[in-house]
Amino acid sequence: MTVEVYVTATGSYLPLEPVSNDEIEQVLGMVGGKPSKSRRLVLRNNGIRKRHYALDRLTGQAIMTNAQMAARAVADLGPIGPIDVLAAATSCPDQLMPGHGVMVHGELGWPRLEVVSLAGICVSGIAAFKHAWLSVRAGDAQRSVAVASELASLGLHARNFDAEYEKNSQELEGRPELAFEKDFLRWMLSDGAGAVMLESAPRDTLSLRVDWIELSSAAHELPTCMYCGADKNEDGSLVGWQQFNHQDRAARSVFSIKQDVRLLNEHVARSTLTEPLRAIIDKRGLRQRRIDWFLPHLSSQYFVRPMELSLAELAFDIPRERWFTNLTEKGNTGSASPFIMLDELFRSGRLKRGDTVLVFAPESGRFSSGFVFMEAV
C-alpha cells in the first residue's frame, strides 16, 4: 500500500557573494591571458546577471568541496531529526570514487542510514528527488532527504584550458568555433546546492504533497550533446577519458565540460518538453489541472520562447505570470537549480493551500527531462 508523501522543508546554499557579469573573468581567469571573444554574446543571450562561485577571488582556489556545499544546503532545512534515506546528486563529484552521496553523509555526520548517489547532469537532481520520494511512498522510510549540488567553477577556471591553448593557439585563433563548445559553458554555469525533506505526513505549516514524478530519456534517438571526461568523434560517439594518456587529457581539455550548441538549439524543446509532456498529459490527465506555479529549469533566457511554443503546441499554455524562475539572480546551477527555485518559492509566502506546482528540469546530456507535480496543503 502506497502512502502520501510531502515536502515539509526546503533548503539551499549559494557560496560567497554574487558575481556580476563584469566580474566573471576576475574570478574564473582569462584563457591564455586574453578576454573571451564569446563572453558578452553568451551573457546577452542567457540573461544571467548574477551567479555564485565557491572560489577565492584572489587565488582561484575552492573554499569548499562539492560535498561540503551539499551539506550546507541540507543544514538549511533546519532541525530535522533522524532520517532514513539520503539521496544525493551532482554532475561533477569531487572524486570519481567513492560515490558523492557517502561523501555528503560523511560531512553531515549523521548516524547510519541508506545513502544513494545519483549521477548525470541536470536531471540527476530530479532522480534523487524521485528516489527519496519513492522510499517514503513505498513505506521503506518515514523521512528522507534529497540534495543536489554543483561545484562547476573548478572546471571552468582558465587554468584548466592553458595546456590546450598553448598547444593549439594558432589553430584556435584561426577557427574560434573549436573553442566555443567549451568557452560557451564558462559563462553559463555556476555553483550552488539545494535540498528537500520528504515525510509521510504534512506539517502544521506549509507542506507540498508530491503527487507524481516522471523521468524521460530520448537517448535512443539522439546523440550526446553535453559531456565531460570524454571527447567526441566525427560520428558523434564518445571516447572516454580512460582511453587518453595524461598528456592528451590536458592538451585536449578532456575534463572540461563541452556542449554542442547546434544540437542543443535544434532538439532541446521537442525532446525534453513537447514529447515527454504530451505523454504525461495523457497518462496523468494533467490537462484538467490548473498549473498555478510552473518552475522551469532554464539554462538560458534564450529558451523561454521555444518552451512557450512547445506548451502552445500541446494546447497547454501556462501564462508567464505563473512561471517562477530565479535564473537571472541565482545563475544556472545545473541539478541544484530546481531545488534552489523551489526553496525560494516555498519560503516566499506566495504559495497558498490548493496551489499546484509543476517543476520541469531538462537536460541536454543526451536529452532527458524530469517533471515533479505537487500541491500545497
C-alpha positions in Angstrom: 0.0 0.0 0.0 1.4 3.4 -1.0 1.3 6.4 1.3 1.1 10.1 0.5 4.5 11.9 0.6 5.0 15.6 1.4 7.8 18.1 1.0 7.9 19.5 4.5 11.1 21.6 4.4 13.4 23.1 1.7 16.9 24.4 1.9 19.6 26.0 -0.3 23.1 27.3 -0.3 24.9 29.7 -2.6 28.6 30.3 -1.8 30.2 33.7 -1.2 28.9 37.0 -2.6 27.2 37.1 -6.0 29.4 37.7 -9.0 28.3 40.2 -11.7 28.8 39.8 -15.4 31.7 42.2 -15.4 33.5 40.3 -12.6 33.4 36.8 -14.1 36.8 36.8 -15.7 38.3 38.2 -12.5 37.2 35.0 -10.7 37.5 32.4 -13.5 40.5 34.0 -15.1 41.3 34.5 -18.8 42.4 31.6 -21.0 45.7 32.5 -22.5 45.6 35.8 -20.6 43.1 37.2 -23.2 39.5 38.2 -22.7 37.0 35.8 -24.1 35.5 36.7 -27.5 32.2 35.0 -26.8 31.5 36.1 -23.2 29.4 39.2 -24.0 27.4 37.4 -26.7 26.6 34.4 -24.4 25.7 36.6 -21.4 23.5 38.8 -23.6 21.5 35.7 -24.7 21.3 33.8 -21.4 20.1 36.8 -19.4 22.0 35.8 -16.2 23.1 38.9 -14.3 24.5 37.3 -11.1 25.8 33.9 -10.0 27.9 32.4 -7.2 31.3 30.7 -7.3 32.9 28.8 -4.4 36.3 30.2 -5.5 38.5 32.6 -3.7 38.7 35.7 -5.9 42.5 36.2 -5.3 43.7 32.6 -5.7 41.0 30.9 -7.8 41.1 28.0 -5.4 37.9 26.4 -4.0 36.9 27.4 -0.5 34.9 24.2 0.0 34.2 20.8 -1.7 31.0 19.9 -3.6 30.1 17.5 -0.7 30.5 20.3 1.9 28.3 22.6 -0.2 25.6 19.9 -0.4 25.8 19.5 3.4 25.3 23.3 3.8 22.0 23.0 1.8 20.9 20.1 4.0 21.7 22.1 7.1 19.5 24.9 5.8 16.5 22.5 6.1 16.6 23.3 9.8 16.4 20.9 12.7 15.0 17.7 11.0 15.8 14.8 13.4 16.6 11.3 12.3 16.5 10.5 8.6 16.1 7.1 6.9 17.4 7.8 3.4 19.8 10.4 1.8 19.8 10.7 -2.0 22.5 13.0 -3.3 23.0 14.1 -6.9 25.6 16.1 -8.8 27.0 16.4 -12.3 30.7 16.6 -11.2 31.5 15.0 -7.8 34.7 15.9 -6.0 36.2 12.5 -7.0 35.4 9.5 -9.3 35.3 7.2 -6.2 33.8 6.9 -3.7 30.2 8.0 -4.5 29.1 11.5 -3.9 26.3 10.5 -1.6 28.6 8.9 1.0 30.9 11.9 1.0 27.9 14.1 1.8 26.9 11.7 4.5 30.4 12.0 5.9 30.2 15.8 6.0 26.8 15.6 7.8 28.0 13.1 10.3 24.6 11.5 10.6 24.1 8.0 12.1 24.0 5.0 9.8 21.3 5.3 7.1 20.6 4.3 3.4 22.6 6.6 1.0 22.5 6.6 -2.7 24.4 8.7 -5.3 22.7 9.8 -8.4 24.8 10.6 -11.5 24.0 12.5 -14.7 23.6 16.2 -15.3 20.6 18.4 -14.5 18.1 15.6 -14.3 20.2 13.8 -11.6 18.6 16.1 -9.1 15.1 15.1 -10.0 16.3 11.4 -9.9 17.5 12.0 -6.3 14.1 13.6 -5.6 12.3 10.6 -7.0 14.4 8.0 -5.1 13.8 9.9 -1.8 10.1 10.2 -2.7 9.6 6.5 -3.6 11.4 5.4 -0.4 8.7 7.1 1.7 5.9 6.2 -0.7 6.7 2.5 -0.6 6.8 2.6 3.2 10.5 1.8 3.4 11.2 5.1 5.0 9.4 7.6 7.2 11.6 10.5 6.3 14.1 11.1 3.5 16.3 13.9 2.2 17.2 14.6 -1.4 20.0 17.1 -2.2 21.6 18.3 -5.4 24.8 20.3 -5.7 27.2 21.7 -8.3 30.7 23.0 -8.0 31.1 23.8 -11.7 33.5 26.7 -11.2 36.6 24.5 -10.5 36.3 23.0 -14.0 35.6 26.4 -15.6 38.7 28.2 -14.3 41.1 29.3 -17.0 43.9 27.2 -15.7 42.1 24.1 -17.0 42.5 25.3 -20.6 46.0 26.6 -20.6 47.6 23.4 -21.9 45.2 23.3 -24.8 45.6 27.0 -25.5 49.4 26.8 -25.6 49.4 23.8 -27.9 46.8 25.0 -30.3 46.8 28.8 -30.0 47.2 29.4 -33.7 44.5 26.9 -34.7 42.2 28.3 -32.1 42.8 31.9 -33.3 42.0 30.8 -36.9 39.0 28.7 -36.1 37.4 30.0 -32.9 34.4 27.6 -33.2 36.8 24.9 -32.0 36.9 26.5 -28.6 33.3 27.7 -28.4 31.8 24.4 -27.3 34.0 24.8 -24.1 34.1 28.6 -23.8 30.3 28.8 -24.1 29.7 27.0 -20.9 32.2 29.1 -18.9 29.5 31.9 -18.9 26.5 29.6 -18.4 27.3 27.5 -15.3 27.8 28.4 -11.6 27.8 26.9 -8.1 25.1 26.1 -5.6 23.1 23.4 -3.7 19.5 22.7 -2.7 17.7 20.1 -0.7 14.2 18.9 0.2 12.9 16.8 3.1 10.2 14.3 2.4 7.9 12.8 5.0 4.8 10.6 5.2 2.8 13.3 6.9 2.4 17.0 6.4 3.4 19.6 9.0 1.1 22.1 10.6 2.7 24.8 8.4 3.0 24.7 4.7 3.8 21.4 3.0 3.7 20.2 -0.6 2.1 16.9 -1.4 4.1 15.2 -4.1 1.6 13.5 -6.4 4.0 12.2 -9.1 7.5 12.4 -10.5 8.2 11.5 -14.2 11.6 11.0 -15.8 12.1 10.6 -19.6 15.1 10.0 -21.9 15.5 10.5 -25.6 18.9 8.8 -25.8 17.5 6.1 -28.1 17.2 8.7 -30.9 19.6 11.5 -30.2 23.4 11.7 -29.8 25.4 13.1 -26.9 25.1 16.9 -26.6 26.7 17.9 -23.3 29.6 15.9 -21.8 32.7 15.9 -19.6 35.6 13.4 -19.2 35.4 12.5 -22.9 36.0 13.7 -26.4 33.7 13.3 -29.4 34.4 11.5 -32.6 33.2 12.8 -36.0 30.3 10.2 -35.9 29.1 11.6 -32.6 30.3 8.7 -30.5 32.4 9.5 -27.3 35.9 8.5 -26.4 36.1 8.2 -22.6 38.9 9.7 -20.5 40.5 6.4 -19.7 41.4 5.9 -23.4 43.6 9.1 -23.4 47.1 9.3 -21.9 47.6 12.0 -19.3 49.3 14.4 -21.8 46.4 14.2 -24.2 43.8 14.7 -21.4 45.4 18.0 -20.6 46.2 19.1 -24.2 42.6 18.4 -25.3 40.9 19.6 -22.1 39.2 16.2 -21.9 37.8 17.0 -18.4 36.3 20.4 -19.5 32.5 20.5 -19.9 31.5 20.7 -23.5 28.2 21.2 -25.3 27.1 21.0 -29.0 25.2 24.2 -29.2 23.8 23.5 -32.6 22.4 20.2 -31.4 21.0 21.8 -28.3 19.1 24.5 -30.2 17.7 22.0 -32.7 16.3 19.4 -30.3 16.0 20.6 -26.7 12.4 21.9 -26.8 10.9 19.0 -28.7 12.8 16.2 -26.9 12.8 17.4 -23.3 9.4 19.2 -23.2 7.0 18.7 -26.1 7.2 14.9 -26.4 7.5 13.8 -22.7 4.9 16.3 -21.6 2.5 15.1 -24.2 2.8 11.6 -22.8 2.4 12.9 -19.2 -0.7 14.8 -20.1 -2.3 11.6 -21.4 -1.0 9.4 -18.6 -1.8 11.8 -15.7 -4.9 13.6 -17.0 -2.9 16.8 -16.5 -4.9 18.9 -18.9 -7.7 19.0 -16.3 -5.4 20.5 -13.6 -4.6 24.2 -13.4 -0.9 24.9 -13.0 -0.6 27.7 -10.5 3.2 27.7 -10.4 5.5 26.5 -13.3 9.1 26.1 -12.2 11.2 25.5 -15.4 14.9 25.0 -15.0 16.2 27.1 -17.9 19.9 27.2 -18.7 19.3 30.5 -20.5 16.5 33.0 -21.1 17.1 32.3 -24.8 15.0 29.1 -24.3 11.9 30.9 -22.8 10.3 31.4 -26.2 10.9 27.8 -27.5 9.4 26.5 -24.3 6.4 28.8 -24.7 5.9 27.5 -28.2 6.2 23.9 -27.0 3.5 24.4 -24.4 1.3 26.2 -27.0 1.7 23.2 -29.4 0.3 21.0 -26.7 -2.6 23.4 -26.0 -1.1 23.6 -22.5 -0.4 27.3 -22.2 0.8 28.4 -18.9 0.8 32.3 -18.6 4.1 33.8 -18.0 2.9 35.3 -14.7 2.6 31.8 -13.4 6.3 31.0 -14.2 8.7 31.1 -11.3 12.4 31.2 -12.1 15.5 32.8 -10.4 18.0 32.2 -13.2 18.9 35.8 -13.7 19.9 36.3 -10.0 21.0 32.9 -8.9 22.5 31.5 -12.1 22.4 28.1 -13.7 23.3 25.7 -11.0 22.5 22.5 -13.0 21.0 19.7 -11.0 20.6 22.1 -8.0 18.6 24.7 -9.9 15.1 23.1 -9.4 15.8 22.8 -5.6 17.0 26.4 -5.4 13.9 27.6 -7.2 11.6 25.6 -5.1 13.3 26.8 -1.9 12.8 30.4 -2.8 9.1 29.9 -3.7 8.5 27.8 -0.6 9.8 30.5 1.7 8.3 33.4 -0.2 4.9 33.3 1.4 3.3 33.3 -2.1 2.2 29.6 -2.0 -1.4 29.1 -0.9 -3.3 26.0 0.1 -4.5 24.2 -3.0 -1.9 25.8 -5.3 -0.3 23.3 -7.8 3.3 23.3 -8.7 4.9 21.8 -11.8 8.7 21.5 -11.8 10.4 20.9 -15.1 14.1 20.1 -15.5 15.5 19.4 -19.0 19.0 18.0 -19.6 21.0 18.2 -22.8 23.4 15.4 -21.9 21.6 13.1 -24.2 18.3 14.9 -24.0 16.3 13.8 -20.9 13.9 15.5 -18.6 12.2 15.3 -15.2 8.8 16.6 -14.0 7.5 16.9 -10.5 3.9 17.7 -9.7 2.9 18.9 -6.2 0.0 20.5 -4.4 0.3 22.9 -1.4 -1.5 21.6 1.7 
